[in-house]
Each structure stands twice: as C-alpha cells, then as structure tokens.
Amino acid sequence: GGDVSAGIVYDSRIFKLPEGPSLGQRLHAHILGNPVGREIFGGARVIEGDVHALSMLPYHSEKVCGDGWATVGDAAGFIDPLYSPGLDFCSYTSYYVADLLARGLAGEDVTELLRHYNEQYAVTYRYWFESLYKDKYYYMGDAELMSAALLLDVSGYYLGLVCGVYRDPDRGFLNLPFTGLGGRFARSIMTFYGRRLVTLANRRWATGYYGKRNTGWRELYDGFSPDLRIHKQIRRGLLRWWKCELINLGLMLRGRAAVDATQQSAELALNQ
C-alpha cells in the first residue's frame, strides 16, 4: 500500500509512450507492458496531476563560477541518470570549489583557479556526454551490445577516475575528469567504441537481429576493483565487443548474398 513513484527515461527518436487520455495513464500503460511492471503496479492507480514530463533532461551552465560565487553538482549541470553521474559531478565539483574557497579565504589569488574551473567544466561535461551517453539508447535494448558497453564503460571509469582517487585521496578529486592529453585520449577511445556499438545496433535493427539473444540473458560479475583486476573486465568487454563485430560481419555478408540472389532472379525473369 501507499504511494510509489515510477519514472522512465527514453530517447524520443526511438521510443514513444502508448497513446492515452492523460500522461499518467500513458505511463501506466507502458509500465504494465513489462512483466516486472505488472507485478509491482498491476493494481496501482494513477494519481492524476502528479505526473510530470521533461522533454530535455540534460543541461549545464555555460559559466560555473565567478567573483564571489561558484556552482557545484546538479546546480552546474546534469546529463543522464544511467550510471548515476550526478554523484561524480557532485564529488569533483564540490571538492574543487571547497579547495578554491579555502585558498581564497587564506588570501591566495584564485583567478587562475576560477578560469580553469569555467573552462574545464565545459570540457568535462561535453566529453562525458560524448563518450558515455551520446546515442546510447540505440543499443541499450540489445543485451549483447549493452553488456559490452557496460564492461568497457565501468572498467574505464574505475581505471581513469576511481584508481586515481584511491592513489591520492587528498588530491584526486581536484583534477576534473577528462583533463589534459590523457583525458582527450580516453575520450577518443570511449567515443570510438560507442559509435561502433551504435552502428552495430542499427544493422541489427535493419536485419531483425536486434535483441535476438536477450531471452534468458544474465550478467554475473565478480565485481570491479580499483586495482590490476580491472584489466580482466576490460578484456571481457573487448572480447564481447569484437564478437559483436564478427556477428555484424556475418550480417553484412548475408545481406549482400540476399541482394545478389534478388538481382540474379530479376535478371532471369527479364531474360525469359
């Protein structure tokens, strides 16, 4: 009994809520279309007027600090609830601004720190979005593709961010993610495999292979750790991605064979 909240985040380019007389009933109809949703909300009643929608969830401030003020966490920006990046943005920005305030109150000139925060936050936000979230919903519904992304995404997160904080907990949060040459290199790698997974997903959609292995799929991991054991998960992610590439090659060859067969049939029909 009691009130229970439910929400959905989706890409409007590839998904629409079912039609209905109200937003609440449309959301309820979608939830009941899922077995888990029916189990939890089968007997639920929509509280009309208490259902809200935002068409543009991500946002960020073009300027995050100035003379005598600074923003942190969700006040500075937000991307997507997947992977809970808001907690990371809150940690890095709060730590950086706390250090900035301490230096300013101690009489130091913080002009350069303010300039860096304004410039690097915009870079961090853009790179974080492009490397982890851009077009991700295109392959999120395919267990095989999404599991490859999950292994690589989370492993990269541990290798690039968590390990640094563990090595130097007093200074680790002062370096905003994707800073410098190393940050640009990491962004390039993550953006590349993300784009490839989108390409693979589109071909799977076109050939009817999308989600073909979803039934019965289970992901069991022995955990992610901020040490050398993380390389095991990276290898698993790479192998799964490369396996998907081989499947994609097979789908390409199968498609070309079908086209060739159709052309041959058409030529025979014309010659008769």
C-alpha positions as semicolon CSV with decimal commas, in nm:
position;residue;x (nm);y (nm);z (nm)
1;G;0,000;0,000;0,000
2;G;0,090;0,367;-0,005
3;D;0,227;0,590;-0,278
4;V;0,502;0,454;-0,504
5;S;0,678;0,664;-0,766
6;A;0,788;0,540;-1,107
7;G;0,964;0,709;-1,394
8;I;1,105;0,641;-1,737
9;V;1,390;0,799;-1,930
10;Y;1,390;0,746;-2,306
11;D;1,516;0,880;-2,637
12;S;1,218;1,028;-2,821
13;R;1,382;0,946;-3,156
14;I;1,333;0,574;-3,098
15;F;1,052;0,541;-2,843
16;K;0,707;0,686;-2,778
17;L;0,474;0,624;-2,485
18;P;0,148;0,445;-2,571
19;E;-0,138;0,672;-2,665
20;G;-0,387;0,758;-2,393
21;P;-0,613;1,026;-2,247
22;S;-0,350;1,154;-2,000
23;L;0,024;1,142;-1,938
24;G;-0,026;0,938;-1,622
25;Q;-0,234;0,673;-1,797
26;R;0,014;0,655;-2,085
27;L;0,299;0,595;-1,839
28;H;0,091;0,336;-1,653
29;A;0,012;0,152;-1,977
30;H;0,380;0,135;-2,064
31;I;0,473;0,002;-1,718
32;L;0,206;-0,269;-1,741
33;G;0,356;-0,381;-2,071
34;N;0,655;-0,517;-1,879
35;P;0,629;-0,835;-1,663
36;V;0,812;-0,673;-1,371
37;G;0,599;-0,361;-1,407
38;R;0,280;-0,568;-1,397
39;E;0,399;-0,745;-1,084
40;I;0,461;-0,417;-0,899
41;F;0,199;-0,184;-1,047
42;G;-0,073;-0,423;-1,164
43;G;-0,322;-0,297;-0,905
44;A;-0,191;0,059;-0,887
45;R;-0,396;0,370;-0,957
46;V;-0,250;0,680;-1,121
47;I;-0,263;0,999;-0,914
48;E;-0,366;1,246;-1,181
49;G;-0,191;1,581;-1,167
50;D;0,115;1,426;-1,003
51;V;0,277;1,306;-1,326
52;H;0,531;1,532;-1,495
53;A;0,748;1,517;-1,807
54;L;1,064;1,695;-1,917
55;S;1,146;1,693;-2,286
56;M;1,511;1,798;-2,242
57;L;1,663;1,634;-1,936
58;P;2,034;1,725;-1,980
59;Y;2,151;2,077;-1,903
60;H;2,465;2,261;-1,797
61;S;2,568;2,614;-1,706
62;E;2,791;2,794;-1,954
63;K;2,962;2,966;-1,660
64;V;3,002;2,781;-1,330
65;C;3,192;3,035;-1,120
66;G;3,288;3,400;-1,090
67;D;3,396;3,662;-0,838
68;G;3,245;3,551;-0,507
69;W;3,031;3,261;-0,634
70;A;3,052;2,907;-0,772
71;T;2,809;2,628;-0,859
72;V;2,856;2,256;-0,790
73;G;2,674;1,929;-0,855
74;D;2,333;1,946;-1,021
75;A;2,335;2,326;-0,999
76;A;2,616;2,323;-1,257
77;G;2,478;2,052;-1,485
78;F;2,314;1,713;-1,532
79;I;2,340;1,453;-1,810
80;D;2,151;1,128;-1,754
81;P;2,051;0,902;-1,462
82;L;2,225;0,597;-1,614
83;Y;2,543;0,518;-1,415
84;S;2,446;0,796;-1,166
85;P;2,697;1,052;-1,299
86;G;2,546;1,322;-1,078
87;L;2,728;1,174;-0,779
88;D;3,060;1,200;-0,961
89;F;2,997;1,557;-1,075
90;C;2,896;1,646;-0,719
91;S;3,215;1,492;-0,576
92;Y;3,457;1,654;-0,820
93;T;3,296;1,998;-0,834
94;S;3,236;2,021;-0,457
95;Y;3,593;1,919;-0,377
96;Y;3,737;2,160;-0,632
97;V;3,526;2,453;-0,513
98;A;3,597;2,375;-0,146
99;D;3,970;2,390;-0,220
100;L;3,918;2,710;-0,419
101;L;3,730;2,871;-0,128
102;A;3,994;2,765;0,124
103;R;4,267;2,919;-0,088
104;G;4,067;3,238;-0,140
105;L;3,993;3,277;0,231
106;A;4,362;3,223;0,302
107;G;4,441;3,526;0,087
108;E;4,565;3,348;-0,226
109;D;4,492;3,481;-0,573
110;V;4,239;3,231;-0,717
111;T;4,191;3,398;-1,055
112;E;4,360;3,114;-1,241
113;L;4,161;2,851;-1,048
114;L;3,835;3,026;-1,141
115;R;3,938;3,043;-1,506
116;H;4,033;2,675;-1,509
117;Y;3,705;2,568;-1,346
118;N;3,496;2,758;-1,602
119;E;3,693;2,619;-1,895
120;Q;3,745;2,262;-1,777
121;Y;3,390;2,206;-1,654
122;A;3,255;2,267;-2,004
123;V;3,513;2,024;-2,146
124;T;3,438;1,762;-1,879
125;Y;3,064;1,785;-1,940
126;R;3,093;1,763;-2,319
127;Y;3,345;1,477;-2,317
128;W;3,148;1,285;-2,053
129;F;2,835;1,311;-2,267
130;E;3,004;1,227;-2,598
131;S;3,200;0,931;-2,463
132;L;2,931;0,768;-2,247
133;Y;2,581;0,883;-2,341
134;K;2,554;1,005;-2,699
135;D;2,311;0,774;-2,886
136;K;2,345;0,509;-2,613
137;Y;1,973;0,434;-2,613
138;Y;2,007;0,293;-2,965
139;Y;2,183;-0,018;-2,832
140;M;2,059;-0,025;-2,474
141;G;1,783;-0,270;-2,567
142;D;2,025;-0,532;-2,700
143;A;2,173;-0,734;-2,412
144;E;2,484;-0,838;-2,602
145;L;2,578;-0,487;-2,713
146;M;2,487;-0,323;-2,383
147;S;2,684;-0,576;-2,180
148;A;2,995;-0,497;-2,387
149;A;2,939;-0,127;-2,325
150;L;2,879;-0,183;-1,953
151;L;3,204;-0,375;-1,909
152;L;3,408;-0,117;-2,101
153;D;3,232;0,187;-1,952
154;V;3,259;0,081;-1,589
155;S;3,613;-0,052;-1,632
156;G;3,719;0,275;-1,792
157;Y;3,553;0,464;-1,507
158;Y;3,749;0,266;-1,248
159;L;4,075;0,284;-1,441
160;G;4,051;0,655;-1,522
161;L;3,879;0,801;-1,215
162;V;3,846;0,565;-0,919
163;C;4,207;0,442;-0,924
164;G;4,335;0,800;-0,923
165;V;4,131;0,887;-0,616
166;Y;4,247;0,571;-0,438
167;R;4,611;0,653;-0,514
168;D;4,583;1,011;-0,388
169;P;4,259;1,066;-0,193
170;D;4,364;1,415;-0,083
171;R;4,422;1,545;-0,436
172;G;4,240;1,304;-0,667
173;F;3,914;1,500;-0,679
174;L;4,093;1,824;-0,767
175;N;4,155;1,703;-1,123
176;L;3,828;1,727;-1,312
177;P;3,766;1,426;-1,543
178;F;3,899;1,437;-1,900
179;T;4,170;1,688;-1,810
180;G;4,472;1,720;-2,037
181;L;4,612;1,487;-2,303
182;G;4,522;1,171;-2,111
183;G;4,161;1,284;-2,081
184;R;4,135;1,356;-2,453
185;F;4,286;1,016;-2,533
186;A;4,037;0,836;-2,307
187;R;3,750;1,030;-2,458
188;S;3,861;0,932;-2,811
189;I;3,872;0,561;-2,726
190;M;3,535;0,561;-2,548
191;T;3,371;0,766;-2,822
192;F;3,503;0,527;-3,087
193;Y;3,366;0,206;-2,936
194;G;3,041;0,385;-2,851
195;R;2,993;0,485;-3,215
196;R;3,075;0,133;-3,327
197;L;2,811;-0,012;-3,094
198;V;2,554;0,231;-3,237
199;T;2,648;0,117;-3,590
200;L;2,616;-0,248;-3,488
201;A;2,278;-0,178;-3,328
202;N;2,146;-0,010;-3,643
203;R;2,245;-0,308;-3,856
204;R;2,083;-0,545;-3,608
205;W;1,764;-0,341;-3,631
206;A;1,775;-0,349;-4,011
207;T;1,831;-0,726;-4,027
208;G;1,596;-0,829;-3,746
209;Y;1,881;-0,947;-3,524
210;Y;1,838;-0,678;-3,257
211;G;1,775;-0,829;-2,914
212;K;1,784;-1,181;-3,055
213;R;1,983;-1,312;-2,757
214;N;1,802;-1,114;-2,486
215;T;1,585;-1,402;-2,364
216;G;1,749;-1,570;-2,067
217;W;2,049;-1,334;-2,070
218;R;2,211;-1,292;-1,728
219;E;2,511;-1,081;-1,634
220;L;2,714;-1,204;-1,337
221;Y;3,033;-1,019;-1,246
222;D;3,283;-1,081;-0,970
223;G;3,298;-0,708;-0,905
224;F;3,501;-0,409;-1,018
225;S;3,807;-0,321;-0,810
226;P;4,043;-0,021;-0,832
227;D;4,350;-0,237;-0,894
228;L;4,502;-0,459;-1,162
229;R;4,200;-0,691;-1,151
230;I;4,010;-0,432;-1,353
231;H;4,204;-0,543;-1,661
232;K;4,010;-0,872;-1,651
233;Q;3,682;-0,685;-1,701
234;I;3,835;-0,475;-1,979
235;R;3,938;-0,792;-2,161
236;R;3,588;-0,934;-2,120
237;G;3,438;-0,616;-2,261
238;L;3,674;-0,608;-2,558
239;L;3,612;-0,974;-2,641
240;R;3,237;-0,924;-2,626
241;W;3,260;-0,614;-2,847
242;W;3,479;-0,796;-3,102
243;K;3,239;-1,089;-3,103
244;C;2,961;-0,845;-3,189
245;E;3,178;-0,712;-3,473
246;L;3,213;-1,066;-3,612
247;I;2,836;-1,114;-3,594
248;N;2,797;-0,781;-3,775
249;L;3,031;-0,902;-4,049
250;G;2,814;-1,210;-4,090
251;L;2,501;-0,995;-4,114
252;M;2,670;-0,779;-4,379
253;L;2,771;-1,082;-4,589
254;R;2,427;-1,236;-4,550
255;G;2,267;-0,912;-4,666
256;R;2,492;-0,890;-4,971
257;A;2,419;-1,252;-5,060
258;A;2,046;-1,181;-5,041
259;V;2,086;-0,876;-5,267
260;D;2,289;-1,077;-5,520
261;A;2,027;-1,353;-5,522
262;T;1,750;-1,098;-5,579
263;Q;1,940;-0,939;-5,867
264;Q;2,002;-1,278;-6,029
265;S;1,633;-1,366;-6,001
266;A;1,538;-1,034;-6,159
267;E;1,783;-1,087;-6,447
268;L;1,646;-1,437;-6,513
269;A;1,292;-1,303;-6,518
270;L;1,388;-1,035;-6,770
271;N;1,563;-1,286;-6,997
272;Q;1,266;-1,521;-7,012
